[in-house]
């Protein structure tokens, strides 16, 4: 720390250049935070997926249903602790632009397998007793101004009623809150039994099964056992971990993670050039000062350290300000504007740490070459230029 005043003085030797370099780093890492939040948004559900949960879908495609009769057979597999099932409803509320996920779920088991959806006991009890009842995420209810007790009309696009009508009316019996950061609070759950009784077709089929296993280490073994049960049947299955299922679902709209990495690489490479140029100019301008330091007894290693420390301080200061701006201002604003399409949009803690680590690496790389030049500087040659 005793060399910090010297490093700080060198950093502000050319104030205007330092300010512009800091601003470049600030905007670069503010963008870094937004891109990390975008990656989190499109991978929604991947990071929060339960390590002890598996998903069973039709072997050919997710859109193909499975028989409801499979539930008891899956539950009997050794290592399976609990089973639930879901159906994608795919209805329209008022306008096709008002998209949100609607799912018919197995009422007795659903919230047992998904404790991250937190519902008040009184609301859960009311929902259990109401065949046409529904539970919505709190963010979804805020979006449309719903309150408990409202009747929610949804136009079916996949399922029609036995009387030929496509209008399904649900009673909003409760709201769920996210049990942890990153949980989607814009979904709409209702009773599978209501769908089964009222639908003109598909009442004995489900979209997919979610199971909880006793030991996550046995996930591969249990998956093979389940798939073997239904091999060579008209409805063969494909079982995977919930994380793999969520990732595959996210990848259907493109490999967003790869796109984000490419953009970040280009942006950070540009930042590397900016800070590198700043440090190279700074070292060239104070050649005689470095020679004086060596004359006073500063070792080559210490001179190298001073240059690299200056570079790292410059990179970390700009990155810290940029990440703080992104975390506290930019991503919340973008998240509010995109709430309808990306319900989960935030910079996670690992994103902030990754940004600072990247800035430190940039500082090391950009300070290394000018630092080595300063270290190799001969006192006689440097003083001759004075």
QUIKA-V906858 format. One record per residue. N is the residue number from 0. RES is the residue in one small letter. SS is DSSP state (helix for helix, strand for strand, loop for the rest). PHI is phi in degrees with one decimal (none if undefined). Layout:
{{N/RES/SS/PHI} {N/RES/SS/PHI}}
//
This chain:
{{0/x/loop/none} {1/x/loop/-68.7} {2/x/loop/-93.0} {3/x/helix/-60.4} {4/x/helix/-59.0} {5/x/helix/-68.9} {6/x/helix/-63.4} {7/x/helix/-63.2} {8/x/helix/-65.5} {9/x/helix/-63.9} {10/x/helix/-61.2} {11/x/loop/-102.5} {12/x/loop/-62.6} {13/x/loop/-120.1} {14/x/helix/-59.7} {15/x/helix/-63.1} {16/x/helix/-64.8} {17/x/helix/-64.9} {18/x/helix/-62.1} {19/x/helix/-65.9} {20/x/helix/-66.9} {21/x/helix/-63.1} {22/x/helix/-64.3} {23/x/helix/-62.5} {24/x/helix/-66.7} {25/x/helix/-60.4} {26/x/helix/-67.7} {27/x/helix/-61.5} {28/x/helix/-82.4} {29/x/helix/-66.2} {30/x/helix/-65.6} {31/x/helix/-54.9} {32/x/helix/-62.5} {33/x/helix/-63.9} {34/x/helix/-67.7} {35/x/helix/-63.3} {36/x/helix/-62.2} {37/x/helix/-63.8} {38/x/helix/-63.0} {39/x/helix/-64.1} {40/x/helix/-64.1} {41/x/helix/-77.6} {42/x/loop/-100.2} {43/x/loop/-51.5} {44/x/loop/98.0} {45/x/loop/-70.6} {46/x/loop/-73.0} {47/x/loop/-102.0} {48/x/loop/-62.9} {49/x/loop/-70.5} {50/x/loop/-67.4} {51/x/loop/-103.6} {52/x/strand/-116.9} {53/x/strand/-119.6} {54/x/strand/-122.3} {55/x/strand/-112.0} {56/x/strand/-125.1} {57/x/strand/-65.3} {58/x/loop/-61.4} {59/x/loop/-80.1} {60/x/loop/-161.6} {61/x/loop/-64.5} {62/x/loop/-76.4} {63/x/loop/-90.8} {64/x/loop/-80.8} {65/x/strand/-124.6} {66/x/strand/-65.7} {67/x/loop/-64.8} {68/x/loop/-66.4} {69/x/helix/-69.1} {70/x/helix/-60.5} {71/x/helix/-66.1} {72/x/helix/-69.8} {73/x/helix/-67.9} {74/x/helix/-62.4} {75/x/loop/-83.6} {76/x/loop/-69.8} {77/x/loop/-58.3} {78/x/loop/97.5} {79/x/strand/-86.8} {80/x/strand/-96.1} {81/x/strand/-156.0} {82/x/strand/-137.4} {83/x/strand/-140.3} {84/x/strand/-143.3} {85/x/strand/-142.4} {86/x/strand/-127.2} {87/x/strand/-75.9} {88/x/loop/-91.6} {89/x/loop/67.9} {90/x/loop/-92.4} {91/x/strand/-122.2} {92/x/loop/-104.7} {93/x/loop/67.1} {94/x/loop/-145.9} {95/x/loop/-56.9} {96/x/loop/-71.1} {97/x/loop/-83.1} {98/x/loop/-77.9} {99/x/loop/-160.8} {100/x/loop/-75.8} {101/x/strand/-121.5} {102/x/strand/-137.6} {103/x/strand/-86.5} {104/x/strand/-123.6} {105/x/loop/-79.6} {106/x/loop/-54.3} {107/x/loop/-66.4} {108/x/loop/-114.5} {109/x/helix/-60.0} {110/x/helix/-70.6} {111/x/helix/-65.9} {112/x/helix/-86.0} {113/x/loop/-123.8} {114/x/loop/-68.2} {115/x/loop/-71.0} {116/x/strand/-95.1} {117/x/strand/-98.1} {118/x/strand/-122.7} {119/x/loop/-62.6} {120/x/helix/-55.7} {121/x/helix/-66.2} {122/x/helix/-70.8} {123/x/helix/-63.8} {124/x/helix/-64.7} {125/x/helix/-64.0} {126/x/helix/-65.6} {127/x/helix/-58.4} {128/x/helix/-87.8} {129/x/loop/-112.4} {130/x/loop/-61.6} {131/x/loop/-96.7} {132/x/strand/-78.9} {133/x/strand/-145.0} {134/x/strand/-125.0} {135/x/strand/-117.6} {136/x/strand/-67.9} {137/x/helix/-62.8} {138/x/helix/-64.6} {139/x/helix/-65.4} {140/x/helix/-63.6} {141/x/helix/-64.5} {142/x/helix/-60.6} {143/x/helix/-105.2} {144/x/loop/73.4} {145/x/loop/-75.5} {146/x/loop/-138.4} {147/x/loop/-58.8} {148/x/loop/103.6} {149/x/loop/-69.5} {150/x/strand/-99.9} {151/x/strand/-108.6} {152/x/strand/-86.5} {153/x/strand/-129.7} {154/x/strand/-85.5} {155/x/loop/-72.5} {156/x/loop/-110.3} {157/x/loop/-108.6} {158/x/loop/-105.5} {159/x/loop/-113.1} {160/x/strand/-80.7} {161/x/loop/-64.8} {162/x/loop/-86.1} {163/x/loop/91.0} {164/x/loop/-75.8} {165/x/loop/-106.2} {166/x/strand/-88.9} {167/x/strand/-113.6} {168/x/strand/-113.7} {169/x/strand/-118.9} {170/x/strand/-97.2} {171/x/strand/-79.1} {172/x/strand/-94.8} {173/x/strand/-168.9} {174/x/strand/-126.0} {175/x/strand/-110.8} {176/x/strand/-112.9} {177/x/strand/-66.9} {178/x/loop/-79.2} {179/x/loop/-157.5} {180/x/loop/-61.8} {181/x/loop/97.6} {182/x/loop/-79.3} {183/x/loop/-71.1} {184/x/loop/-109.6} {185/x/loop/-124.5} {186/x/loop/-102.2} {187/x/strand/-135.7} {188/x/strand/-114.4} {189/x/strand/-141.1} {190/x/strand/-73.5} {191/x/helix/-64.2} {192/x/helix/-62.6} {193/x/helix/-64.0} {194/x/helix/-64.9} {195/x/helix/-61.4} {196/x/helix/-75.9} {197/x/helix/-96.2} {198/x/strand/-72.6} {199/x/loop/-74.4} {200/x/loop/-155.0} {201/x/loop/78.2} {202/x/loop/-70.1} {203/x/loop/-102.6} {204/x/strand/-125.3} {205/x/strand/-128.5} {206/x/loop/-75.8} {207/x/strand/-161.4} {208/x/strand/-111.8} {209/x/strand/-117.7} {210/x/strand/-125.5} {211/x/strand/-108.5} {212/x/strand/-109.2} {213/x/loop/-74.4} {214/x/loop/-135.3} {215/x/helix/-58.4} {216/x/helix/-67.5} {217/x/helix/-98.8} {218/x/helix/-57.6} {219/x/helix/-64.1} {220/x/helix/-64.6} {221/x/helix/-66.8} {222/x/helix/-59.8} {223/x/helix/-65.5} {224/x/helix/-62.8} {225/x/helix/-64.9} {226/x/helix/-64.5} {227/x/helix/-68.3} {228/x/helix/-60.5} {229/x/loop/-114.1} {230/x/loop/-63.5} {231/x/loop/66.3} {232/x/loop/-96.4} {233/x/loop/-63.8} {234/x/loop/-127.4} {235/x/loop/-70.9} {236/x/strand/-118.1} {237/x/strand/-131.5} {238/x/strand/-110.8} {239/x/strand/-145.5} {240/x/strand/-67.2} {241/x/helix/-63.0} {242/x/helix/-64.9} {243/x/helix/-63.8} {244/x/helix/-64.3} {245/x/helix/-64.2} {246/x/helix/-66.3} {247/x/helix/-64.0} {248/x/helix/-64.5} {249/x/helix/-65.5} {250/x/helix/-71.6} {251/x/loop/-65.0} {252/x/loop/-98.7} {253/x/loop/116.4} {254/x/loop/-80.3} {255/x/helix/-61.8} {256/x/helix/-59.3} {257/x/helix/-66.4} {258/x/helix/-61.3} {259/x/helix/-62.0} {260/x/helix/-62.9} {261/x/helix/-63.3} {262/x/helix/-64.1} {263/x/helix/-62.5} {264/x/helix/-60.7} {265/x/helix/-64.3} {266/x/helix/-66.0} {267/x/helix/-69.3} {268/x/helix/-64.0} {269/x/helix/-61.2} {270/x/helix/-65.8} {271/x/helix/-59.6} {272/x/helix/-66.6} {273/x/helix/-64.1} {274/x/helix/-67.8} {275/x/helix/-60.8} {276/x/helix/-65.1} {277/x/helix/-60.4} {278/x/helix/-68.8} {279/x/helix/-62.5} {280/x/helix/-64.1} {281/x/helix/-61.7} {282/x/helix/-68.8} {283/x/helix/-63.2} {284/x/helix/-70.6} {285/x/loop/-117.4} {286/x/helix/-57.9} {287/x/helix/-66.3} {288/x/helix/-66.2} {289/x/helix/-64.5} {290/x/helix/-63.3} {291/x/helix/-63.5} {292/x/helix/-60.3} {293/x/helix/-65.9} {294/x/helix/-63.7} {295/x/loop/-77.9} {296/x/loop/111.4} {297/x/loop/-70.1} {298/x/loop/-73.5} {299/x/helix/-59.5} {300/x/helix/-63.8} {301/x/helix/-69.7} {302/x/helix/-62.3} {303/x/helix/-59.7} {304/x/helix/-61.4} {305/x/helix/-63.0} {306/x/helix/-68.5} {307/x/helix/-66.2} {308/x/helix/-62.8} {309/x/helix/-62.3} {310/x/helix/-63.2} {311/x/helix/-66.1} {312/x/helix/-63.1} {313/x/helix/-62.2} {314/x/helix/-66.7} {315/x/helix/-69.4} {316/x/helix/-64.1} {317/x/helix/-64.1} {318/x/helix/-66.5} {319/x/helix/-61.5} {320/x/helix/-64.9} {321/x/helix/-65.2} {322/x/helix/-66.8} {323/x/helix/-63.4} {324/x/helix/-63.0} {325/x/helix/-65.6} {326/x/helix/-68.0} {327/x/helix/-92.5} {328/x/helix/-127.0} {329/x/helix/-65.8} {330/x/helix/-65.6} {331/x/helix/-60.6} {332/x/helix/-67.2} {333/x/helix/-63.0} {334/x/helix/-60.5} {335/x/helix/-65.7} {336/x/helix/-71.2} {337/x/loop/-105.5} {338/x/loop/-56.1} {339/x/loop/-67.0} {340/x/loop/-100.4} {341/x/loop/-127.6} {342/x/loop/-65.8} {343/x/loop/-114.3} {344/x/loop/-144.9} {345/x/loop/-158.4} {346/x/loop/-94.9} {347/x/loop/-73.4} {348/x/helix/-60.7} {349/x/helix/-65.4} {350/x/helix/-67.2} {351/x/helix/-65.3} {352/x/helix/-65.2} {353/x/helix/-63.7} {354/x/helix/-63.2} {355/x/helix/-66.6} {356/x/helix/-64.7} {357/x/helix/-65.0} {358/x/helix/-64.0} {359/x/helix/-62.2} {360/x/helix/-63.1} {361/x/helix/-60.4} {362/x/helix/-62.3} {363/x/helix/-64.4} {364/x/helix/-67.5} {365/x/helix/-75.8} {366/x/helix/-91.4} {367/x/helix/-67.8} {368/x/helix/-64.6} {369/x/helix/-63.1} {370/x/helix/-66.3} {371/x/helix/-65.4} {372/x/helix/-61.9} {373/x/helix/-66.0} {374/x/helix/-64.6} {375/x/loop/-84.5} {376/x/loop/-63.0} {377/x/loop/-88.9} {378/x/helix/-60.1} {379/x/helix/-62.6} {380/x/helix/-65.6} {381/x/helix/-68.8} {382/x/helix/-69.3} {383/x/helix/-64.5} {384/x/loop/-83.8} {385/x/loop/-69.7}}
//
